[in-house]
Amino acid sequence: MYQFTIKPLGGSESWELAGFNIAFTNSALWMLITTVVLVAFVWGGMRRELVPGRWQMAVESFTGFIDDMLEANIGKAGRKYVPYVFSLFMFILFANLLGLMPLGIVGVHPFTFTSHFTVTGVLAIISFAIVLIVGFWKHGLKFFSLFVPHGTPLVMIPIIFPIELVSFLVRPFSLALRLFVAMMAGHVLLEVLSSFVIDGTNAGALWGGVVGLPSFLLMIGICALEILVAGIQAYVFALLTSLYINDAENLH
């Protein structure tokens, strides 16, 4: 599980603020790298050329994709959430993809910080906080009507209300858990298969062919699947965020 270990960098082990350790870790480093790469990607696509190049087209395609998703799920009011949901989607996507880069061959070990529940949890809490702020700001106490579906008989309200409330409060947990589990499971599976390849090869030509080679071929397929999962999980996180915001905007 070494690949999931959070380690202080640059002698920052003893950094403290108000009694809390604030060491600059490998997780923080890769968050910074992801942010820098994302900013560079977006900045490079903001040239506004009359005939857009590939870079500009890529950025505009991602922006248009998020804009269309928000308009489909929220309506015209969803446009004001494009900057946040776009940043959220791209940040998770770039983090997932950078964690899969084969940089170990040059001595650099990528760290997939989305494989930590603390990180995905903070992202989920931010999205959930936006939902609560928008809901109460726009609807006031009427926001609680979200937990009583339209047409519910009065006698059923004492039963339906707590069930809907608990379901609503579980949303940030499930949102964070889904991304965390998907990324961690994929990396653990690759780690297990790579150990089969190494151990099978070290055991000789026979075990290398029986165990090592099939494991290596399976690793190639799992790597391709991980790239797909990296995009799907970023999309699912952004999609669910837009659906939750829709509840706050329209009280469905």
N, C-alpha and C positions, 0 to 999 in steps of 0.2 A: 504493500500500500504506500510505498515511498512516493509515488507520483502524486499523491493527495496530501502530502505533508506540507504544512505551512511553516516556513522558516524565515526568521529575521535575516535581513541582508545588511551588509556594510557596517557591521558592528553596532547595529541599532537595538540589540537585545535589551539594554537597560533604559531605553527611552521611556519616560513616564510623564504623564500629565494628569494632575489631580488624583494620583494614585492608580491610574490606569496605564497599562503598557500600550504604547503607540508605535511600536516597532514597525519599520518599513519592511514588509514581507515580500516573498515571491508572488503572493496573490495580488498585493497592491501594485507590484511592478507590472504584472501582466494586465491589470486593469488600466494602468497608465498607458501601456503599449497599445492596448485595444482602443483607447480613447484617441491617442495620437494617430493611429492608422485610420480610424473612422473619420476624424476631422480632416485628415489629408485627402481621403477618398471623396468626401463631400465637397471640400474646397476645390479640388481639381475638376469637379463636374459643374462648377458654378460660373463657367465662362460665358454663358448665354450667347453662344455663337449662332448665327442664322442657320447654318448647316451644322448641326451638332455632331461632334465626334463620338467615338465609342464610349469614352469616359463619361462625357456629358449625358449620353443616352442611358448609360447604366444608372447614373444617379437619378435622372428623371424617371426612369422606369420604376425604380424602387419607390420614389416619392409618389408617383401616380398609383402604384399598387396599394400603398397604404391609404392614400386619399380615397380610392375607390372602395376599399374595404370599410373605411369609416363611414362613407356616405351610404353604403349598402346596409350597414348595421345600425347607424344612428340617424342618418338623414343629413340634411344640410348643416345642422348644428354640429355635426362631427368634424367639420373642417378645422375648427379651432383646436382640435386635439391632434392634428396631424404632426406638429413638431414633436410632441411628447411620444406618441406611439411610434413614429418613424425612428426617433432616437433609441427608444426601447428595443424595437425590432432589430435595428442595425447593430446595436451594442451587443445584444445576445448572439446574433448571427456571427459577427466578427470574433467574438470571444470563443464561440464553439469551433469555428474554423481554424483560428490561430492555435487552439489547443491540439489540433490534429496535424499541424505542420510537422514534417519529418526533420526538424531542426537538430535532432540528437546526433545526426551524422557529422555535424560541425561543432558538436560540444555544447549546444544550447538546448536546454530541456524546457519545452513549453509547459505552462501550467494552466489547466482548464479550470478557472475559478468558478464557472457555472456548475461544477461538480460538487460544490459546497453549499449546503442548505442555508448557511448564514447569508451568502451572497444572493441566492435566488429569493430567499425570504425577504431581504431588504427591498429588492425590486418589486416583489408582490405587495409588500406593505405600502410602498409609494403609490402603486396603482390603486390599492384599496383605499388609501387616504384621499386620493383624488375623487373616487366614487363617493365617499362620505361627504367631502366638502361640497362637491357639486350638488349632491342630493339634498342636503340640508340648506344650502345656500339658495337653491332654486325653488324648493318645495316646502321648506320648513318642516314642521311636524307631520305634514302630509306625506313625507317620505316614508313613514312607517306603514303607509297603506301598501307599500311594495310587498309586505309580508302577509297581506290578506288578499288573495286572488279575487278578482272581480266575480261576483255572483256566489261567493261563499255563504252558505246559510249561517245565521247568527249563532246557532247552537254549535257549529263546527269551528268558529273563530278561536275559542280557547285552545283548541287542539292544533289547528292549522298554523296559527301565529307563531308559537314557539318552534315548530318544525321548520317553518320558512326562515325564521330568525337564525336558528342554528345552522341551517344550510347556507345562509348568507355569510355568517361569520367564519365558516370553514373555507370559504373561497380563497382567501390569501394563502392558507396552508396548502390546499390542493394545487393552487397555481404554482407555488414554489416547489412543492414536492415533485411534481411532474417533470419539470426541467432538470432538477437535481438528480433524480433517479435515472432518467434517460441518459444523461451524460456520464454519470458515474458507472452505470452498468456497462456501457459500451467500452469504456476505458479498462475496466476490470476484465472484461472478456478478451480484449486484445492482449492484456498482460498475461492472462492464463494461456492463451494460444501461443504467444511468443515463448513462454517457458517450455511448452511442448516441443516447439521447433528446436530450441537450444539443447534441451535435455535429450531429445531424440537424436539429434545430430552428434552430440558428444558420446552417445551410447554405441555408435557405430553405423555402418552403411545400412544394415538391415532395419534397425529401428528408425534411422533417419528417413528411409523410404516408406516405412509403414506408418510412422507417427509424425515425423517432422515435415515431410512433404505435404500430406493432406492438411496438416495444421497451417502450413504456410499459405496454401491455396485458399483455405477458409479465411485466413487473416486478410487476404486481398479483398475477398467479398465483404467481410465485416467492415473494412476500411471504407469501401464504397458506400455501404449502408450507413456508416457513421456520418459521412458527409451529407447524406440525405436527411438523417435524423437531426443534424445540426441546423439545417434550414427549416425542417418541419417544426422543431421545438421552438424556434424563434417565431415562426408564424403562429403557432398555437398560443404562445404567450401573448402576442400582440392581438390575436383574434379574441381571446377570452377577455383581455383588458377592454377592448372595444365593446364587447357585449355587456360587460359589467357597467361601463360608462353609459351605455344605452339605457340600462335600468335606472340610473340616476337621472338621466336627461328626460326620459319619457315615462318612467314609472310603469314599465310593462310587468 
